[in-house]
Every structure is written in structure tokens, then in C-alpha cells.
Amino acid sequence: MADNYLEKRYEEVFGAAGQSRKPTLHKPSLDTLLLRNRSFRGYDKSYVVHPLQLQAIVSVNPKVASSVNMQALRFKLITRGPQADTVLSHIRLGRALPELHLPFPGTEPEAFIIVCTTVPENPSVDIDLGISLQSMLLKAVELGLGGLIIRNFDRDPLRQELQLPFEPVAVLAVGRPAEKVELVQVHAGESLAYYRRDGVHYVPKIVPEDLLIE
């Protein structure tokens, strides 16, 4: 397959404006993508994620690092329909805010990337998984979408009901975000629990200077 084929095909289907929320002459910087890449638990259900968008997101994987180059991860793409309903029934969002019962009705994600491993899960697989998930989310943001990494899900039932040939290790929800997320600077030792206030989801992040070891 030619390099960047899926990105080019995506542009053919959705047009250049689909590449970002606000079309610009230049692609956003890495810092901008990182800031936009928040964990979204509510989505705009009027927007339907296309399979080509999920394919473009997964296409980053041959370009990123892999421990001993084992490339053990495989990906199941799920868009709106019965399979998405199945996934939704086996995932749990917002563990730290159980009283809110997230996602709110009418904002559930309807597109997913199920990440599986072809070998038994081990530290190397987990490192690859983290690299893969973050890279795919950055690609989703570049396409004007957002997502959520989900590790709190029913593995065996999901594998059986979707007839997955490999063990699922993560679920990546993808969609057009329908909520606002803001970062809050805190110092090391302060509470890192995320919270919601007046409809805004706040996420504490330790200031860079407190991350350095003297």
C-alpha cells in the first residue's frame, strides 16, 4: 500500500476541511495536538464516524516504535451499529466519578477501535500499547475527532461476542467530542483526581518543574 494512502483517500472522501476542526493553512503543532487530545466521555451522536477515518487512525501504527519490533497488536474497527452496541454494553467510563454514570444518555460513543495482542500480554506489549493508543489519539485529533482510552471493560465477553481471534487489551472510543475538558496546573503532592463543575471536566496536571528530579 502506498505511503499515506489512507490519509489521501480520507481527504478525497471528506475534503481538506475534515482534517481539523478549524481549517488552517498549516498543520497544528505537536503541542497543539497534545492539548486538544483529552479524554472525552461524551460525543455528538449526530456525527457518524466513517470506517475510513478509523483506518486512517490505525495507519499510524506501522510508523511508531515497537519493542524488539514484534508488532504484536491487531485492531478491530467498529462503527455505528449492533457491534457498537455490544462494545458499549461491556465498557465503563469515568471510574473516578461513579455518581455521574457516564456517559450521559445521548452522548455515548458509537465508534471504537478494539486493540488486541497476538502474544500473551507482558511489559513489552503494554509499552507498545501505550505508544499505539497515544499515537492513534493524536491522529484522531488531527482529523478533527477525539477519543478515550478504555481499559475497564469485560474482556472475555467482548472477545466472545465479537468473535475476536486475539485477546483484547484496550478499547479506543472515537467520535466528535460533545464536552469541554480543561487542564488545571497543580503541584506534586496535590490531588490529581479529575472533577466536573458547571459542565466542564477538569483534569489536574503536575507543573513541569515539579516533574524534574534535582
Secondary structure, 3 states (H helix, E strand, C coil): CCCCHHHHHHHHHHCHHHHCCCCCCCCCCHHHHHHHCCECCCECCCCCCCHHHHHHHHCCHHHCCCHHHCCCEEEEEECCCHHHHHHHCCECCCCCCHHHCCCCCCCCCCEEEEEEECCCCCHHHHHHHHHHHHHHHHHHHHCCCEEEEECCECHHHHHHHHCCCCEEEEEEEEECECCEEEEEEECCCCCCCCEEECCEEEEEEECHHHHCCC
